[in-house]
Amino acid sequence: MTNYFAPAFQVQVNGSRLQADVSMNIESVTVVSMPDSLDTFNFTITNSLPDMRWTHNPTDASLFREGTSVSIAMGYVPDAMQPMIEGEITTISPTFPADGIPTVAIGGNTRMHRLRGSNKTKTFQHTTDAQLVQQIAQDYQLQVQADDTQIQYEYLMQPNMSDFEFLKQRAAKINFEILIQGKTLIFRKKLDQPQGYTLVWAGVQQAFATGPNTLPLKSFSPQLDALAPKSNVQQRGYDVQSKQAFISNAGPSDQSTSMGGTQPGSNLPNDAYGHDRNEVQVTSPMSSQEEGDQRTKATLNDKALKTVTGTAETIGVPDLRAGQLVQLLGVGPRFAGQYKITQATHTIGASGYSTSLSVTRNTT
């Protein structure tokens, strides 16, 4: 069982662990993971007078230069350290205060930032989304882990967009998400990750006594939004080859998962107000009935997933990552159940190790 009383971190620069005289000056470390965005890291190092070695000594300052590879592990000693992020330095922020100790904050992102470098206009023919991801990843010497996307498109266009924005757009159309771990570009289905932990509010002893994957929920602030989900979504398209219009529909039965609740988000508008909240989309071009059906279900599920959103905090748990499912208990029958983690922020500093979560749910 993990010992949660001795938090620790380890920073590697260009594959080498920092020397003790360097790491001992790091005040805090933060890692943020969030699919469809840029995972980030930040650590603050003291830059004490009179040497001010991280700004005034060229040799020491060169250790943390833009483009330098950084990997960070977090957890507990002696044997519960987990790799959290591998990326590159993108920001360097020194402070020269009127009083107090000068510092330097070193920030960076996963290699996803490279995909945001330039806008491009390109065309892709006879390809699936998974194959498209493979093509783009090759330009950045990235490996690929992609779920099967099934539908082959005759023609796709990337109109003056960065590769990141284009892949993010493609993922949203089919209820997928993108992220980078190390040097691997991941293109996967949403809500396809296993539940790892159960967090219990107002029951610390119960949480620790139940098992290794049950921990205390220090705080939780949810919001139920009955106007966020849609009862039905309809996409209207036109097949230019057959010169026929087609219609795709998705309703509550097309929600991909119930997340342990009893009232799907898509049912909420009618149950609460006696009227459906429907959405019709006619402006987004589609080439086939199959594409329309897939996109319509993705839109319905994306909106349903905003039924309940919230923020939570627990003790530092390196295994909690964005994209996972977590179960929250002790918060009342309407708000207890599974949630998807949309953002996980891990921080080790003077007050210890904590994990803050942004979560969302498609049911009540």
Wavefront OBJ file of the C-alpha trace (Angstrom):
o trace
v 0.000 0.000 0.000
v 1.266 3.471 -0.920
v 2.648 5.597 1.887
v 1.027 9.018 1.391
v 3.208 10.828 3.929
v 6.417 11.454 1.982
v 5.693 13.205 -1.351
v 8.555 13.592 -3.779
v 9.347 14.593 -7.341
v 12.128 13.929 -9.812
v 13.093 16.198 -12.704
v 15.217 15.018 -15.607
v 16.739 17.373 -18.160
v 17.869 15.932 -21.488
v 17.563 12.460 -19.993
v 19.717 13.138 -16.915
v 18.430 13.540 -13.384
v 19.138 16.934 -11.829
v 21.993 17.037 -9.370
v 21.033 17.379 -5.702
v 22.377 20.942 -5.453
v 19.968 21.914 -8.242
v 16.822 19.964 -7.298
v 17.035 21.092 -3.659
v 16.371 24.652 -4.853
v 13.103 23.760 -6.609
v 10.247 25.253 -4.562
v 7.270 23.718 -6.344
v 6.369 21.497 -9.288
v 3.063 21.439 -11.178
v 1.915 19.134 -13.986
v -1.403 19.637 -15.807
v -2.906 17.010 -18.130
v -5.864 17.782 -20.376
v -6.883 15.942 -23.596
v -7.407 18.090 -26.704
v -5.004 20.671 -25.332
v -1.360 21.113 -24.409
v -0.331 19.249 -21.264
v 1.934 21.546 -19.288
v 4.603 21.479 -16.616
v 6.013 24.243 -14.444
v 8.609 24.291 -11.719
v 9.963 27.241 -9.770
v 13.587 27.336 -8.677
v 15.129 29.821 -6.229
v 17.699 32.142 -7.774
v 19.372 33.365 -4.613
v 21.691 36.304 -4.283
v 24.540 36.914 -4.732
v 25.196 34.200 -7.320
v 21.795 34.213 -9.071
v 23.120 31.224 -10.948
v 20.013 30.645 -13.123
v 20.158 34.104 -14.724
v 23.675 35.445 -14.209
v 25.871 32.357 -14.619
v 25.921 31.396 -18.319
v 26.832 27.765 -17.608
v 24.087 27.154 -15.035
v 21.496 29.196 -16.937
v 22.047 27.067 -20.041
v 20.653 24.050 -18.171
v 17.128 25.403 -18.595
v 17.019 26.738 -22.139
v 14.046 26.760 -24.482
v 13.730 23.510 -26.436
v 15.419 21.461 -23.711
v 13.776 18.096 -23.043
v 12.257 17.717 -19.562
v 10.581 14.745 -17.894
v 8.951 14.852 -14.474
v 7.980 12.049 -12.096
v 5.863 12.586 -8.985
v 4.650 10.456 -6.129
v 5.908 9.191 -2.805
v 9.164 7.751 -1.562
v 10.583 5.225 -1.543
v 8.851 3.302 -4.332
v 5.714 5.049 -5.638
v 7.084 7.526 -8.191
v 5.204 7.764 -11.495
v 6.272 9.421 -14.770
v 3.915 12.386 -15.238
v 5.015 14.247 -18.351
v 7.740 14.396 -20.969
v 8.013 17.610 -22.916
v 10.102 20.600 -23.868
v 10.789 23.955 -22.223
v 8.786 26.743 -23.860
v 8.787 29.535 -21.244
v 11.392 30.965 -18.852
v 10.123 33.526 -16.321
v 12.592 35.046 -13.840
v 11.538 37.432 -11.071
v 13.659 40.275 -9.714
v 11.578 41.422 -6.717
v 11.866 44.535 -4.580
v 12.304 42.250 -1.591
v 12.377 38.533 -1.046
v 14.224 35.841 -2.958
v 14.450 35.974 -6.777
v 13.121 32.926 -8.604
v 12.932 31.470 -12.100
v 9.817 29.653 -13.276
v 10.461 27.074 -15.990
v 7.421 26.079 -18.051
v 6.836 23.747 -20.945
v 4.501 21.512 -22.879
v 4.372 18.067 -24.361
v 5.504 17.804 -27.958
v 1.924 18.618 -28.961
v 3.087 22.240 -29.171
v 4.988 21.359 -32.337
v 1.695 20.627 -34.107
v 0.659 24.239 -33.520
v 3.639 25.697 -35.335
v 2.157 26.669 -38.706
v -1.198 26.895 -40.443
v -1.513 24.629 -43.467
v -3.882 24.043 -46.334
v -3.809 20.395 -47.389
v -6.082 17.759 -48.863
v -6.408 14.089 -47.953
v -8.010 11.497 -50.207
v -9.317 7.979 -49.568
v -8.411 8.036 -45.897
v -9.806 7.275 -42.467
v -9.205 9.598 -39.525
v -6.790 7.045 -38.046
v -4.767 7.006 -41.283
v -4.839 10.808 -41.364
v -3.326 10.873 -37.871
v -0.573 8.533 -39.067
v 0.290 10.866 -41.943
v 0.477 13.954 -39.761
v 2.481 12.215 -37.028
v 5.178 11.237 -39.542
v 5.941 14.923 -40.133
v 6.941 15.246 -36.461
v 8.690 11.869 -36.041
v 5.959 10.768 -33.629
v 4.663 7.277 -33.076
v 0.895 6.740 -33.196
v -1.644 4.940 -31.068
v -5.022 5.305 -32.795
v -8.355 3.582 -32.232
v -10.172 2.292 -35.301
v -12.232 5.094 -36.855
v -13.951 2.835 -39.431
v -15.218 5.362 -41.979
v -13.134 6.103 -45.084
v -13.531 9.554 -46.600
v -13.109 10.225 -50.285
v -11.866 13.740 -49.669
v -10.926 15.836 -46.615
v -9.483 19.336 -46.514
v -7.365 21.080 -43.889
v -8.198 24.742 -44.605
v -5.508 27.099 -43.256
v -5.354 25.345 -39.883
v -2.526 24.065 -37.717
v -2.198 20.292 -37.541
v -3.241 20.487 -33.892
v -6.466 22.384 -34.600
v -7.240 20.123 -37.554
v -6.816 16.915 -35.539
v -8.795 18.407 -32.661
v -11.611 19.244 -35.082
v -11.557 15.771 -36.607
v -11.617 14.179 -33.138
v -14.607 16.268 -32.038
v -16.650 15.130 -35.033
v -16.435 11.460 -34.013
v -16.324 11.755 -30.193
v -12.550 11.148 -30.022
v -9.781 13.017 -28.205
v -6.097 13.649 -28.884
v -3.066 13.798 -26.596
v 0.656 13.117 -26.632
v 2.510 10.910 -24.179
v 6.263 11.108 -24.636
v 6.768 10.728 -28.375
v 3.438 8.999 -29.068
v 0.430 10.780 -30.557
v -2.758 9.197 -29.181
v -6.100 9.386 -30.992
v -8.733 7.566 -28.953
v -12.439 7.287 -28.201
v -13.774 9.396 -25.363
v -15.128 7.616 -22.290
v -13.167 4.536 -23.213
v -10.880 4.573 -20.182
v -11.286 2.341 -17.112
v -12.359 3.602 -13.707
v -9.310 3.675 -11.503
v -10.133 5.355 -8.183
v -13.043 5.989 -5.851
v -12.976 9.231 -3.846
v -15.137 9.567 -0.725
v -16.169 12.907 0.758
v -16.499 13.389 4.562
v -15.265 9.889 5.257
v -11.485 9.901 5.574
v -11.268 6.778 7.721
v -13.731 4.940 5.476
v -11.779 5.957 2.394
v -8.416 4.721 3.613
v -9.894 1.551 5.138
v -11.817 0.410 2.046
v -8.868 -0.394 -0.212
v -5.813 0.990 -2.032
v -7.909 2.576 -4.791
v -10.340 4.342 -2.437
v -9.160 7.690 -1.099
v -10.605 10.808 0.560
v -12.304 13.502 -1.515
v -11.156 16.722 0.159
v -13.610 18.992 -1.680
v -16.109 18.856 -4.530
v -18.105 21.637 -6.239
v -20.480 20.307 -8.938
v -22.986 22.129 -11.116
v -25.947 20.498 -12.841
v -26.893 22.363 -16.030
v -30.246 21.184 -17.386
v -29.829 23.351 -20.497
v -26.497 21.849 -21.579
v -27.626 18.482 -23.023
v -29.793 18.058 -26.105
v -32.756 15.684 -26.325
v -32.105 14.955 -29.977
v -29.532 15.990 -32.568
v -30.151 15.944 -36.297
v -27.611 16.350 -39.102
v -28.751 17.031 -42.656
v -26.429 16.343 -45.530
v -26.324 15.897 -49.272
v -24.598 13.209 -51.306
v -23.227 15.024 -54.344
v -22.645 11.793 -56.256
v -26.134 10.318 -55.890
v -27.699 13.787 -55.671
v -29.762 12.689 -52.677
v -30.291 14.330 -49.319
v -29.905 12.298 -46.140
v -30.769 12.863 -42.497
v -29.047 11.461 -39.403
v -30.706 11.457 -35.978
v -29.450 10.701 -32.460
v -31.419 10.583 -29.204
v -31.082 9.440 -25.583
v -30.635 5.784 -26.566
v -27.459 6.794 -28.429
v -25.621 7.948 -25.303
v -22.484 5.846 -25.184
v -22.602 5.215 -21.432
v -24.784 5.931 -18.403
v -21.824 6.493 -16.053
v -23.740 4.781 -13.275
v -26.614 7.293 -13.218
v -30.351 6.791 -13.543
v -31.308 9.812 -15.680
v -29.378 10.288 -18.955
v -28.592 13.900 -19.700
v -30.476 13.730 -22.992
v -33.689 12.955 -21.071
v -33.233 15.843 -18.664
v -34.819 18.712 -20.690
v -38.073 16.827 -21.276
v -38.229 15.397 -17.750
v -37.660 18.842 -16.213
v -39.645 21.136 -18.511
v -41.918 18.870 -20.545
v -40.267 19.893 -23.820
v -37.390 18.493 -25.822
v -34.366 20.623 -26.606
v -33.399 19.653 -30.131
v -30.530 20.711 -32.368
v -30.452 20.626 -36.146
v -27.192 21.117 -38.041
v -27.169 21.820 -41.756
v -24.001 23.866 -42.242
v -21.373 21.152 -41.813
v -20.807 19.185 -45.047
v -21.000 15.379 -44.956
v -20.400 12.930 -47.734
v -22.388 9.881 -46.609
v -25.138 8.616 -44.346
v -22.559 6.690 -42.341
v -20.507 9.816 -41.696
v -23.643 11.715 -40.700
v -24.723 9.021 -38.241
v -21.305 8.959 -36.593
v -21.070 12.731 -36.312
v -24.613 13.102 -34.976
v -24.013 10.611 -32.176
v -20.729 12.333 -31.330
v -22.480 15.709 -31.029
v -25.210 14.281 -28.801
v -22.674 12.593 -26.516
v -20.476 15.677 -26.290
v -23.396 17.842 -25.174
v -24.711 15.177 -22.773
v -21.303 15.015 -21.124
v -21.785 18.601 -19.936
v -24.853 17.716 -17.840
v -22.838 17.857 -14.604
v -19.476 19.572 -14.369
v -17.368 20.298 -11.335
v -14.032 20.648 -9.620
v -12.621 18.297 -7.011
v -9.527 18.008 -4.874
v -7.917 14.999 -3.281
v -4.542 14.038 -1.887
v -1.766 13.675 -4.415
v -2.428 10.628 -6.602
v -0.007 10.315 -9.551
v -2.268 7.777 -11.282
v -5.134 10.278 -11.682
v -4.912 11.562 -15.252
v -7.181 13.414 -17.654
v -9.337 11.060 -19.716
v -9.866 8.567 -16.895
v -13.066 7.792 -15.031
v -13.251 8.331 -11.289
v -16.089 7.488 -8.893
v -17.157 10.127 -6.370
v -19.129 9.042 -3.296
v -20.626 10.742 -0.255
v -21.970 13.684 -2.280
v -25.654 12.732 -2.415
v -27.522 10.365 -4.756
v -27.847 12.835 -7.664
v -24.168 13.728 -7.763
v -22.570 10.443 -6.707
v -21.227 8.194 -9.449
v -18.706 8.105 -12.247
v -17.129 11.229 -13.699
v -14.714 11.756 -16.536
v -11.588 13.705 -15.622
v -11.154 16.512 -18.146
v -8.172 18.111 -16.407
v -5.819 16.873 -13.691
v -3.437 19.260 -11.950
v -0.716 17.754 -9.754
v 1.187 20.099 -7.453
v 3.997 19.457 -4.982
v 5.049 22.441 -2.891
v 5.476 23.696 0.620
v 2.029 22.406 1.667
v 2.613 18.897 0.314
v 1.181 17.054 -2.678
v -2.360 17.623 -3.925
v -4.333 16.714 -7.039
v -7.055 19.004 -8.385
v -9.535 17.719 -10.955
v -12.014 19.146 -13.411
v -14.719 16.543 -14.009
v -17.825 16.081 -16.119
v -20.752 13.666 -16.324
v -23.560 12.831 -18.759
v -26.199 11.698 -16.263
v -27.683 12.322 -12.853
l 1 2 3 4 5 6 7 8 9 10 11 12 13 14 15 16 17 18 19 20 21 22 23 24 25 26 27 28 29 30 31 32 33 34 35 36 37 38 39 40 41 42 43 44 45 46 47 48 49 50 51 52 53 54 55 56 57 58 59 60 61 62 63 64 65 66 67 68 69 70 71 72 73 74 75 76 77 78 79 80 81 82 83 84 85 86 87 88 89 90 91 92 93 94 95 96 97 98 99 100 101 102 103 104 105 106 107 108 109 110 111 112 113 114 115 116 117 118 119 120 121 122 123 124 125 126 127 128 129 130 131 132 133 134 135 136 137 138 139 140 141 142 143 144 145 146 147 148 149 150 151 152 153 154 155 156 157 158 159 160 161 162 163 164 165 166 167 168 169 170 171 172 173 174 175 176 177 178 179 180 181 182 183 184 185 186 187 188 189 190 191 192 193 194 195 196 197 198 199 200 201 202 203 204 205 206 207 208 209 210 211 212 213 214 215 216 217 218 219 220 221 222 223 224 225 226 227 228 229 230 231 232 233 234 235 236 237 238 239 240 241 242 243 244 245 246 247 248 249 250 251 252 253 254 255 256 257 258 259 260 261 262 263 264 265 266 267 268 269 270 271 272 273 274 275 276 277 278 279 280 281 282 283 284 285 286 287 288 289 290 291 292 293 294 295 296 297 298 299 300 301 302 303 304 305 306 307 308 309 310 311 312 313 314 315 316 317 318 319 320 321 322 323 324 325 326 327 328 329 330 331 332 333 334 335 336 337 338 339 340 341 342 343 344 345 346 347 348 349 350 351 352 353 354 355 356 357 358 359 360 361 362 363 364
